[in-house]
Amino acid sequence: MIIAASAPLTVVAGGVPSNFAVTGLTGIPLSFLVLGAVLLLFSIGYAAMSRHVHNAGAFFAYIAKGLGKPVGVGASLVALVAYNTMQIGIAGLFGFALSSFLASVFGLSLPWWLCALAAWLIVGILGVNRVDFSAKMLGIIVAAEFLVVIVYDALALRTSPEGISGDGFAFDQLFVPGVGAALAFSIAAFMGFESGAIYNEEVKDPRRTAGRATLIAVSVIAVFYAFSAWALVVGEGTSNVIGRAQEFGPDLMFVFLAENSPVWFVDLANILFITSLLAALLAFHHIVARYFFALGRERVLPHVLAGTSPRTGAPVVGSLTQSALALIVIAVFAVAGIGSEDPLFPVVTLFTWFTNTGAFGLVLLMALTSLAVLGYLRRHRAEYSVWTRLIAPGIAAVGLITLFGLIAWNFQVLIGLDQATVLTWLLPCTVLIPGLIGTLWALWLRERRPATYAGIGAGGELG
């Protein structure tokens, strides 16, 4: 589920070439290792805390336990907005990708929003069923994604027009002006890695499963993306990779495959790119549904959101609520796009705006969670070493706060703008303002509903 949210084929085919094209830096492979190191440090404290706090609203509960309930409730609304924008934004790219594929292969012309609604329906049906059913399906999709990328990597290394070198991993190819934008782009590839703790109430061994899954997922994602980004540098040639990425953008991987593999494999890669997006949609849908459930259960939001299926135990009301929000936003952008002659409309608006806004919010939550880990593990000094409870989360907090600042500073670049506009501050505010409202709401609960306030963050805690 964690790696499905990260969407390996989507990142390698779409995110990595876009990063090369926008930043003009060849050190993108190194950026994944740098971020992977920071997130591994984050995961050490995160995994330790997951042994004690078992709550479907992971970030919300962790921050409430470590930094106080008002900050926790504020974080919960930031999380709801961030995960919803990630999920709904991906629907825009899915709609464009499926529409383009049907037009190019079958000559079938369907609007992007109709294709997005097909994904919406599939995700909505799977979302009200047991999560293990989705996990099994996603496991097959993710395995196929990895296989396609591995084949691409092998072809790229075999082609290597300028020979195989260490270009892409040199410090002077990353740590130059523009490094902030490169890191901001690359962190989006990891989004969803923290979601293991959200399922802690549903796993057989809640004290170990989420922590292990998070550490393994971060390691796999960082190494795999770094290697594949390096393979892209080698396959295109160091002197050509920036120009080719700027010329073809997210199509670069498929252009390369068309030049170096059979047509059927290119079509297969396109199909798996589409299913990769579907997998990410489903993974983020499950996350949002469980956040709604957690907040409804603790009456931070209306209690009706805590409704579950008597047959499967799935958070049905939370799932349906997320589906309703997605439907409304897709409809708004479908109407807004009427008359637009740009086929990339859903990509440059819905996908770019929403997913970067979501990444902005999630990095903020990770920074706050690192600080929360420091606060919480002070009460468990006898159980954990200084490294686990202080040094690792402390370094991670510094790194994530710095990264958050870089994303804020480079936000106009991330959403494809040459200069600051109203969107540059409006989109981040859609994440920050709910956080402020949530904090004020918690303070009101403390004064007016002390029983509700006392239960904030408790959830499924086992000790």
C-alpha positions in Angstrom: 0.0 0.0 0.0 2.9 2.4 0.8 4.7 1.8 -2.4 1.5 1.9 -4.4 0.9 5.5 -3.1 4.4 6.4 -4.3 3.6 5.0 -7.7 7.0 3.9 -9.0 6.3 3.9 -12.7 4.5 7.3 -12.5 7.6 8.8 -10.7 10.2 7.3 -13.0 8.2 8.1 -16.2 6.7 11.4 -15.2 8.3 12.9 -12.1 12.0 12.3 -12.9 12.1 13.7 -16.4 10.0 16.7 -15.2 12.6 17.3 -12.5 15.5 17.3 -15.0 13.5 19.6 -17.4 12.5 22.2 -14.8 15.7 22.4 -12.7 18.3 21.8 -15.4 20.3 19.8 -12.9 21.8 16.4 -13.6 22.1 15.6 -9.9 18.5 14.3 -9.5 19.6 10.7 -8.7 21.6 12.0 -5.7 18.5 14.0 -4.5 16.7 10.7 -3.9 19.5 9.4 -1.7 19.7 12.7 0.2 16.0 12.7 0.9 15.9 9.0 1.6 18.5 9.5 4.3 16.4 12.3 5.9 13.3 10.2 5.7 15.0 7.1 7.1 16.0 9.2 10.1 12.4 10.3 10.4 11.2 6.7 10.1 13.4 5.6 13.1 11.5 7.7 15.6 8.2 7.3 13.7 8.5 3.5 13.9 9.3 3.7 17.6 6.3 5.8 18.3 4.1 3.5 16.2 4.7 0.8 18.8 2.7 2.8 21.3 0.2 4.9 19.3 -2.2 2.9 17.1 -4.6 5.2 15.4 -6.0 5.4 11.9 -5.3 9.1 11.9 -1.5 8.6 12.3 -0.1 12.1 11.9 -3.0 13.6 13.8 -2.6 11.2 16.8 1.2 11.4 16.8 1.2 15.2 16.8 -1.6 15.4 19.4 0.4 13.0 21.7 3.7 14.8 21.2 2.9 18.5 20.7 -0.5 18.9 22.3 -4.1 18.3 21.3 -4.7 21.8 19.7 -1.7 21.3 17.4 -2.9 17.8 16.7 -6.4 18.8 15.7 -4.9 21.5 13.5 -2.6 18.9 11.9 -5.6 16.6 11.3 -7.3 19.2 9.1 -4.0 19.9 7.3 -3.7 16.1 6.7 -7.3 15.9 5.3 -6.7 18.7 2.9 -3.2 17.4 1.9 -4.3 13.8 1.3 -7.4 14.8 -0.5 -5.6 17.2 -2.9 -3.0 14.4 -3.6 -5.7 11.9 -4.4 -7.9 14.2 -6.4 -5.0 15.8 -8.3 -3.8 12.4 -9.5 -7.3 11.9 -11.0 -6.5 14.7 -13.4 -3.4 13.0 -14.7 -5.2 9.6 -14.9 -7.9 11.1 -17.0 -5.4 12.7 -19.4 -3.3 9.5 -19.6 -6.2 7.2 -20.3 -7.8 9.6 -22.8 -4.5 10.0 -24.7 -3.9 6.2 -24.7 -7.4 5.4 -26.0 -7.0 8.0 -28.7 -3.6 6.9 -29.9 -4.1 3.2 -29.8 -7.8 2.7 -30.6 -8.7 6.0 -32.2 -11.3 6.5 -29.4 -11.9 10.1 -28.4 -13.1 10.4 -24.9 -12.9 13.5 -22.7 -10.4 13.4 -19.8 -13.1 13.9 -17.2 -15.0 10.8 -18.4 -11.8 8.7 -18.0 -11.3 10.2 -14.6 -14.8 9.3 -13.6 -14.1 5.7 -14.6 -11.2 5.6 -12.1 -13.4 7.4 -9.5 -16.0 4.6 -9.8 -13.5 1.8 -9.5 -11.8 3.4 -6.5 -15.1 4.1 -4.9 -16.2 0.5 -5.1 -12.9 -0.8 -3.8 -12.8 1.8 -1.1 -15.8 0.4 0.8 -14.4 -3.1 0.9 -11.7 -4.6 3.1 -8.3 -3.0 2.7 -6.5 -6.4 2.2 -8.5 -6.9 -1.0 -7.1 -3.6 -2.4 -3.6 -4.5 -1.1 -3.6 -7.8 -3.0 -4.6 -6.1 -6.2 -2.1 -3.3 -5.7 0.6 -5.8 -5.0 0.2 -7.2 -8.5 0.1 -3.7 -10.1 3.2 -2.5 -8.2 5.2 -5.7 -9.1 4.4 -5.1 -12.8 5.4 -1.5 -12.5 8.8 -2.5 -11.0 9.3 -5.0 -13.8 8.7 -2.4 -16.5 11.1 0.1 -14.9 13.8 -2.6 -14.4 13.5 -3.4 -18.1 13.8 0.3 -19.0 16.9 0.6 -16.7 18.5 -2.4 -18.3 17.9 -1.0 -21.8 19.2 2.4 -20.7 22.4 1.0 -19.3 22.9 -1.2 -22.4 22.4 1.8 -24.7 24.6 4.4 -22.8 25.5 6.6 -25.7 28.2 8.4 -23.7 29.3 5.4 -21.6 28.5 4.4 -18.0 29.7 6.9 -15.5 28.8 8.2 -12.0 27.2 11.4 -13.4 24.1 12.1 -11.5 25.6 11.3 -8.1 28.3 14.1 -7.9 27.7 16.7 -5.2 28.4 19.6 -7.6 25.7 18.3 -9.9 23.0 18.8 -7.2 24.2 21.3 -4.6 24.2 24.4 -6.8 21.6 27.1 -7.4 18.3 25.3 -8.1 18.9 22.5 -5.5 15.8 23.7 -3.6 13.5 23.1 -6.6 15.1 19.7 -7.2 14.6 18.5 -3.7 11.0 19.9 -3.7 10.3 18.0 -6.8 11.9 14.8 -5.6 10.2 14.7 -2.2 6.8 14.3 -4.0 8.1 10.8 -5.1 8.1 9.7 -1.4 4.6 10.9 -0.6 2.5 8.2 1.0 5.6 6.4 2.6 4.3 7.4 6.1 0.9 5.8 5.6 1.8 2.4 7.1 0.9 3.7 10.6 -2.6 4.5 9.4 -3.3 0.8 9.1 -2.0 0.0 12.5 -5.5 -0.8 13.8 -6.0 -3.4 11.0 -2.7 -5.4 11.1 -2.0 -8.5 13.0 1.1 -7.1 14.8 0.5 -3.4 15.3 3.7 -3.0 17.4 6.0 -4.0 14.6 4.3 -4.1 11.2 3.9 -0.4 10.5 7.4 0.5 11.7 9.1 -2.3 9.6 7.0 -1.5 6.6 7.9 2.2 6.7 11.6 1.6 7.0 11.6 -1.0 4.2 9.5 1.2 1.9 11.7 4.3 2.4 14.8 2.3 1.7 13.3 0.6 -1.4 11.9 3.8 -2.8 15.1 5.9 -2.3 17.4 3.3 -3.8 15.1 2.3 -6.7 14.4 5.9 -7.7 18.0 7.0 -7.4 19.1 4.0 -9.6 16.4 4.6 -12.2 17.1 8.3 -12.4 20.8 7.5 -12.9 19.8 5.0 -15.6 18.0 7.8 -17.4 21.1 9.9 -17.3 23.2 7.1 -18.7 20.6 6.1 -21.3 20.2 9.6 -22.7 23.8 10.7 -22.1 24.9 13.3 -19.6 25.1 16.1 -22.2 21.7 15.3 -23.7 19.5 14.4 -20.7 18.4 17.9 -19.8 17.6 18.8 -23.4 15.7 15.6 -24.1 13.8 16.0 -20.8 12.8 19.6 -21.8 11.8 18.4 -25.3 9.7 15.4 -24.3 8.9 15.9 -20.6 6.9 13.0 -19.1 7.0 11.2 -22.5 10.7 10.8 -22.4 10.7 7.3 -21.1 8.2 6.1 -23.6 10.1 7.8 -26.4 13.2 6.0 -25.4 11.3 2.7 -25.2 9.8 3.3 -28.6 13.3 3.7 -30.0 14.8 0.6 -28.2 12.0 -1.9 -27.6 9.1 -3.6 -29.5 5.8 -1.7 -29.9 3.9 -4.2 -27.7 6.2 -3.4 -24.8 5.7 0.4 -25.2 1.9 -0.2 -25.1 2.3 -2.4 -22.1 4.3 0.3 -20.3 1.6 2.9 -21.2 -1.1 0.6 -19.7 0.9 0.0 -16.5 1.5 3.8 -16.3 -2.2 4.2 -16.2 -2.7 1.4 -13.7 0.1 2.9 -11.6 -2.0 6.1 -11.3 -5.1 4.0 -10.4 -3.1 2.3 -7.7 -2.0 5.7 -6.3 -5.6 6.9 -6.4 -6.8 3.9 -4.4 -4.0 4.1 -1.9 -4.6 7.8 -1.1 -8.4 7.1 -1.0 -7.9 4.5 1.7 -5.7 7.0 3.7 -8.4 9.8 3.5 -11.2 7.4 4.4 -9.3 6.4 7.6 -8.6 10.0 8.6 -12.3 10.8 8.3 -13.0 7.7 10.4 -10.5 8.6 13.1 -11.7 12.2 13.4 -15.3 11.1 13.4 -14.7 8.5 16.1 -13.2 11.1 18.4 -15.9 13.6 17.5 -13.5 16.2 16.2 -15.6 16.0 13.1 -19.2 14.7 13.0 -19.5 11.3 14.5 -21.3 9.9 11.4 -17.9 9.8 9.7 -16.9 6.9 12.0 -19.5 4.6 10.4 -18.1 1.3 9.2 -19.4 -1.6 7.3 -20.8 -4.4 9.5 -19.7 -6.9 7.0 -16.1 -5.8 6.2 -15.3 -3.3 8.9 -14.2 -0.8 6.2 -14.7 2.9 7.0 -17.6 3.2 4.6 -18.8 6.7 5.4 -15.3 8.1 5.2 -14.8 6.4 1.9 -18.1 7.8 0.5 -17.2 11.3 1.8 -13.9 11.2 0.0 -15.6 10.0 -3.2 -18.1 12.8 -3.0 -15.4 15.4 -2.6 -13.4 13.9 -5.6 -16.6 13.9 -7.7 -17.3 17.6 -7.0 -13.7 18.7 -7.8 -13.6 16.7 -11.0 -16.9 18.2 -12.1 -15.7 21.7 -11.4 -12.5 21.3 -13.4 -14.5 19.6 -16.2 -16.7 22.6 -16.5 -13.8 25.0 -16.2 -12.0 23.2 -19.0 -14.9 23.6 -21.5 -13.6 25.5 -24.5 -10.0 24.9 -23.6 -7.9 23.8 -26.6 -5.0 22.6 -24.4 -5.2 18.8 -24.1 -2.9 19.2 -21.0 -5.5 21.2 -19.2 -6.1 18.6 -16.5 -2.4 18.1 -16.0 -1.3 21.7 -15.8 -4.2 22.6 -13.5 -5.8 19.8 -11.5 -2.8 17.5 -11.3 0.0 20.1 -10.9 -1.9 22.5 -8.5 -3.4 19.8 -6.3 -0.5 17.3 -5.9 2.1 20.1 -5.1 -0.3 21.6 -2.6 -0.7 18.1 -1.1 3.1 17.6 -0.9 3.5 21.1 0.7 1.0 20.0 3.5 2.5 16.5 4.0 6.1 17.8 4.4 4.8 20.2 7.1 3.1 17.3 8.8 6.3 15.2 8.7 8.3 18.1 10.2 5.7 18.5 13.0 5.7 14.7 13.6 9.5 14.7 14.0 9.1 17.3 16.7 6.2 15.3 18.2 8.4 12.2 18.3 11.0 14.1 20.3 8.3 15.2 22.8 6.6 11.8 23.1 9.7 9.5 23.4 11.0 11.6 26.3 8.5 9.6 28.3 10.0 6.3 27.2 13.7 6.9 27.9 14.2 3.5 29.4 12.9 1.8 26.2 14.9 3.6 23.5 18.5 4.8 22.9 19.4 8.4 22.6 19.8 7.8 18.9 16.2 6.6 18.5 14.5 9.1 20.7 16.6 12.2 20.2 19.4 12.3 17.5 17.6 10.7 14.6 14.3 12.5 14.9 16.1 15.8 15.7 18.2 15.7 12.5 15.1 14.7 10.6 13.2 17.6 12.0 15.9 20.1 10.9 16.0 18.5 7.5 12.2 18.5 7.0 11.8 22.1 8.3 14.5 23.1 5.8 12.7 21.2 3.0 9.4 22.8 3.9 11.0 26.2 3.5 12.5 25.2 0.2 9.1 24.1 -1.1 7.4 27.3 0.0 10.2 29.4 -1.6 10.0 27.4 -4.9 6.3 26.9 -5.0 5.7 29.0 -8.1 8.2 26.8 -9.9 6.5 23.6 -8.8 3.2 24.7 -10.2 4.7 25.8 -13.5 4.7 29.5 -13.1 7.4 31.9 -14.2 6.5 34.5 -11.6 4.4 34.8 -8.5 0.6 35.1 -9.0 -2.4 34.7 -6.7 -2.0 30.9 -6.9 1.5 31.1 -5.4 0.0 32.0 -2.0 -3.6 30.9 -2.4 -2.8 27.2 -2.8 -0.5 26.9 0.3 -3.2 28.8 2.3 -5.7 26.1 1.5 -3.5 23.9 3.6 -2.4 26.3 6.3 -5.8 28.0 7.0 -7.6 24.7 7.9 -4.7 24.0 10.3 -5.3 27.3 12.1 -9.1 26.6 12.1 -8.5 23.2 13.6 -6.3 24.5 16.4 -8.9 27.1 17.3 -11.6 24.4 17.2 -9.6 22.3 19.6 -9.3 25.2 22.0 -13.1 25.7 21.8 -13.6 22.0 22.6 -11.3 22.3 25.6 -13.6 25.0 27.0 -17.0 23.8 25.9 -16.7 20.0 25.5 -14.0 18.8 27.9 -15.0 15.2 27.6 -14.5 15.3 23.8 -11.3 17.2 24.2 -9.9 14.6 26.7 -10.4 11.8 24.1 -8.5 13.5 21.3 -5.7 11.3 20.0 -6.8 8.2 22.0 -8.2 6.2 19.1 -6.9 2.7 19.1 -3.9 3.3 21.5 -2.8 0.1 23.1 -0.1 1.3 25.4 
